[in-house]
Amino acid sequence: MKDRKVIILGALSIVFFLGMVASCNNAMRQKELRDKEMAARLQLEEKMNKFSQERAALEEKVKAREEEAEEAREELEKAKSALAQQQPAEQTAKEGQPQEGN
């Protein structure tokens, strides 16, 4: 009877020990998966930050280019109006001069 109890307790100890080893092994695998997932998330977050910074820089460049284009448009309009004012004055000056060659 005593030997039987020892055998049963030994078998149960082995079963519980194997269960504990399997549980630890499973916990280690889950930890590795979680660590890999965290590393991937951090990498993606770094990429997002990089793209956000690049986007902000590009938006600033676009804004600067738009301002330059607007200034160029204003200068063009001023030049057009100056030319429009100058052409009639030149036309009247040409009409007032005697023609050569006749």
JOVEN-V240723 format. One record per residue. N is the residue number from 1. RES is the residue in three letters. D_FIRST is the distance of its C-alpha to the first C-alpha in Angstrom with 1 decimal. Layout:
n,res,d_first
N,RES,D_FIRST
N,RES,D_FIRST
This chain:
n,res,d_first
1,MET,0.0
2,LYS,3.8
3,ASP,5.4
4,ARG,5.0
5,LYS,6.4
6,VAL,8.8
7,ILE,9.9
8,ILE,10.6
9,LEU,12.3
10,GLY,14.1
11,ALA,15.3
12,LEU,16.5
13,SER,18.2
14,ILE,20.0
15,VAL,21.1
16,PHE,22.4
17,PHE,24.0
18,LEU,25.7
19,GLY,26.9
20,MET,28.3
21,VAL,30.1
22,ALA,31.5
23,SER,32.7
24,CYS,34.4
25,ASN,36.0
26,ASN,37.3
27,ALA,38.6
28,MET,40.4
29,ARG,42.0
30,GLN,43.2
31,LYS,44.6
32,GLU,46.5
33,LEU,47.9
34,ARG,49.0
35,ASP,50.6
36,LYS,52.5
37,GLU,53.6
38,MET,54.9
39,ALA,56.7
40,ALA,58.3
41,ARG,59.3
42,LEU,60.9
43,GLN,62.7
44,LEU,64.1
45,GLU,65.0
46,GLU,66.9
47,LYS,68.7
48,MET,69.6
49,ASN,71.0
50,LYS,73.0
51,PHE,74.4
52,SER,75.2
53,GLN,77.2
54,GLU,78.9
55,ARG,79.8
56,ALA,81.2
57,ALA,83.3
58,LEU,84.6
59,GLU,85.4
60,GLU,87.5
61,LYS,89.3
62,VAL,90.0
63,LYS,91.4
64,ALA,93.6
65,ARG,94.8
66,GLU,95.6
67,GLU,97.6
68,GLU,99.4
69,ALA,100.2
70,GLU,101.5
71,GLU,103.7
72,ALA,105.0
73,ARG,105.8
74,GLU,107.7
75,GLU,109.7
76,LEU,110.5
77,GLU,111.7
78,LYS,113.9
79,ALA,115.3
80,LYS,116.0
81,SER,117.8
82,ALA,119.8
83,LEU,120.7
84,ALA,121.7
85,GLN,124.0
86,GLN,125.4
87,GLN,126.3
88,PRO,128.8
89,ALA,130.5
90,GLU,130.9
91,GLN,132.1
92,THR,134.8
93,ALA,135.8
94,LYS,136.2
95,GLU,138.3
96,GLY,140.6
97,GLN,141.3
98,PRO,144.2
99,GLN,143.1
100,GLU,144.0
101,GLY,145.2
102,ASN,147.4
